[in-house]
């Protein structure tokens, strides 16, 4: 049992698969809430493209919620926007989203974009600022989009899934582009001071794919991406993915970020990577009471997660007390 001295050390030990007490708590995907915006005076959508605002709002996860992880960005559209997708930046209660896809099946993939400009550059600089400000009080987490999800954002989910079935060879260049962009963007984030990276590959979930498709098309790309990242990687694939737990672990990720629809105990029993999750973000954190949150958190801890976290991005309207209760449940866990 590890009793690392600082929150940052506890998080990194947990991501190595060590059993840490107190159990670290945080979020490896979207962390901002309207309450944090009110507390910090920093709001969406202005924060999305400004490094100082990004970093200031990210600190709310530590200062307002008591989390041991601070992370940027707050969405999954940075890379797609640079590659030509139309992105809506939303408002204070709505995160950015891809609203129009730039490619049709069979189109040649665009070139790797300039990652040293626009929102990508702001995220990298925000990581640099966070590294300077947090010391050992929190781990700094960067975030990139996984290759299958980026292909989905460029083609559209329906077009991608049809192409995967009928013309998988036509999809591979787009997925290869996602790997190349991910490696380049991750390298910049690690050089800026990220302690670990979250690769969010939401479209790879069995809610949208199949075990065969994951194994033949998604897994090889994730393996190449993760192997090239010189920092611990948390692979986030939301949804019910119990049937591919072994494949998810085979990606080489240090940790898997899972939601409650996946068997967390079975994931922890693999013993090959750390497990992060899987408090339900809507049913418990957004809509539940603190007692509901505590009950859900204790179920995740009993299942054997190494770090307690929401199973997916935090809805912006989530009450602060519920998120604090999640962190409190982790601190008090002794089993």
N, C-alpha and C positions, 0 to 999 in steps of 0.2 A: 504494500500500500504506500503510495507516494504522498508526501506532504510538502510539496514544492512551496517555496517561500512567497512568491508573488502571484497575483492573478495571471499575469502573462505566462509565467512558468507552469502554472497549473493547467492552463489551456493547452500549451504545447505538449505537456506530459500526457494529457488526455488524448490528444491527437496521435500520440505514439502508441496508444492502446493501453496506457497505464491506468490503474485504478487510483483515482486522486480523491483526497478528502481535504477540504470540502469539495464536492463535485462542482466543477465550473458550470456556469450558466451564461447563455448568450443567445445570439441569433446569427446564423451563418448566411442568411439570405437578407431580405429587406428588413430594416430595423427601425425606420422612422415612423413616428406617430404624430397626429395632430397635437397631442398634449406636449410632446417634445418640441414641436415647432413653437407652440405658445411659450414654453419655458425658455427656449434659446433665442426667440425672436427671429429665427431663420425658417423660411417657409419654402415649400414647393410652389410653383415650378422654378423659381429663381435659383434655388440651391443646386439644381441639377447640372448647371454649366459653369459654376464658379467654385474654384478649389477651396477658397477660404470658407465659403458657406457650406460646402460639402463636408469639410472637416468639422466645422462647428456643430452642425446638426448631428453628425455621426457620434460626436462626443456625448450627445444626449443619452445614448444607450448605456454609457457608463454612469454619467452624472445624474440622470433622472431615473433610470430603471435599475441601476445596480448590476448591469451586465459586466462580464469580464472580456467581452469582445467588442471592438468597434470596427465597422466595416463600411466601405464604399465600393461601388455606387449603390443607389437605392432601387435600381431597376435593371432590366435585361435588354435594353434597346441600344446601348452605345455603339456596339459593333455594327448592328444592322443599319443604323442611321448613317454611319460612315460609308456603308456599301450601297446606299441608294434607296433604302426603305424609307417610306414616309412615316415619321414618328410624331405622335401627339404627346406633348409634355404634360398633359393633364392639369390638375390643380392641386390644392392642398390635401384633398382627400382621395385623389386618383393618381396612381403612378403612371409614368410614361408607358405608351403602348405602340406597337407597330400597327398602323391603320391601312397601309397599302404596300403590297409586295412588288418589288421592282422587276422580278424575273418570271418568265414562263418556262415550262418544261422544255428542255433542249437548248435553252440559251446558254451561251458561254459564260462561265463565271467571271465576275469583274476582277480587276487586279487587287492585290492587297492594299488597303487604304493607308493613308498617312495617319499613323496613330499618335503623332506628336502635335496634333491640332485638335481643336474643338473639345467636345466632352471627354474624349479619351485622355487628352492631355490634362484636363482638369481633375479627372479621377487620379491620375498618377501623382500630380502635385498634391492633391488632398492626402494621399497616403504618406507622402513625404512630411507634410505638416503634422499628421497624426503621430507618426513615428517620433517626431521631435517633442510632442506634447504629452504623450501618455506614459512614457517610461515603462516601468514594470506594472503599472496599474491596469493594463488591459493588453490583450493581443490585438494586433492590427491585421485585419483580414481584407484582402482584395477580392475582386469578383470578376469573372469572365463568363461568357456564354459558351456552352458546349457546342461541338460541331454539328450535331444533328439538329439541335434547336436553331442554330443560325441558318442552316439550310431551310428549315421550316419558315423562318422569318423572311427569307428572300423569295421563296417560291409560293408560300402559303401552305398551311398544313394539309389541306385536301390534295393539292397538286403534288406535294411531296410524297404522301402515302400512296397515291396512285402510281407515281413514277417508281417508287420502291418496289412495287409489285410487278409492274409491266416492263419497266426499263431501268433496273437498278444501276446498270453501268452509266446511265446518264446522270445519276445522282452523285456518284462518287467524286467527280470533280468539285462539286459544291461542298461536300463534306471535307475533302482535302483542303479546300480554301478555309473552311472553319478551323481546321487543325493549324494551318499556317498562321492565320490571324490570331488564334488563341495563344500560340507559342510566343509570338512577338509581343502581344499585349501583356501576357503574364510576365515575360522577362522585364518589361518596363516597371511593372508593379513591384516585383521582387526587388529590383535594383533600388526602387524608391523607399523600401523599408517594410514591405508586407511580410508578416511572420508566416502567413499561410495564404492559400488561394482557394476560393470556392468556385468550382466549375459547375454552373447550373445548366443541366441538360434536360430540361423539363419535358421536351417533346419525345424523349427516349422512353418515357414511362409506358408501362404496359396498358395504361389507359388509352394509348394511341397506337402502340406498336404490338409486336408479338415476340415471344422468346426467340424464335428463329431469326426474325429481322434484327433484333438486338444483337444476337451473337454474330451474324454474318456481316452486318453493315455498320452498326454503331460501336460495338466493342472494339474492333481494331483501331478505329479513329480515336476513341477515348484513350486507349492504351498509348498510342503515339503521342497524343497531347500531354498526358499526365507524366509520361517518362521524361519529357523534355522540360518540365517545370522544375526549377531548382528550389523548391520549397514544398512543405507538406500540402497535399491537395485534399480538400473535402469535396467529394462528388455528390451533388444534390440531384436526385431524380425523384420527384414527388409521385404520389399515386400508390396503388397497390402492386408492389413489385416483389412479393415473396417468391414467386416462381423463378426469378432471375437473380436471387441474392448471390449465388455463387459466381455468376457472370459479373455482377457489379463489383464484387470483391476482386475479381481477376483483372480489373482495370489497372491495378497498381495504386489506387488511391489510398492515402493514409487513413481516411475516414469516409464513411458513407453517411449522408444526411438523409434521413428517412421520415416519412410521416406515419401516423398511427394505422393507416390502412395496410402497411407492411408489417409482418411479424417481427417485432423488435427483438424478442427473445431469440428467435431463430437467427436473426442477423448477428446478435452478440455472440451466439454459440459458435459462429464460424471461426472466431478466434484469429482471423487473419488481418483485420483492420478495426479501427475504432468505429463506434456507432454514435451518431449525433442525432438528437431528436427527442421525441416525435410528438410534442404536445400539440393537440389539434388547434390550429390558429383561429378557426371560426367558431366551432362548437364550444370550445373551452375558453380561449383567450378573448375573443371578440364578444361572444354572446353569453358566456357563462359567468358565474359568481366566483369570487376568490376560492371558495370551497370546491367548486367544480375544477378550477385550475389546479388546486393542490391534489385533488384526487387523480386527475389525469397525469400530473407530474410524477406523483408517487408510482403510478403504474409504469411509466417509462423508466423510472429509476429501478424499480423492481425487475424489469425486463433486462436490465444490464447496460443501459446506455452509458457511455463514457463521459458525455457532456450533454446536459439538458438544454433543449432548444425547441422553438416552435418547429413543427413538421414542415412548414413552408414559410413564405413571407408573411410578416406581420401586417394585418389590415390596418391602415392608418387610423381608423377610429377606435382601435383597441384601447380599453381603459388602462391607465398607468398602474392602478392597484393590481390588476390581474397579472401584468408582466412582472411587477415586483414580487407578487406571490409566487410566481414560477421560480424566480431567483432565490427567494427565501426557502422554498421547498428543497432546492438543490443544496443550499448551505446547511440545512438541518438534517439532511439524509445521512444516516450512520450505518446502514446495513452493509 
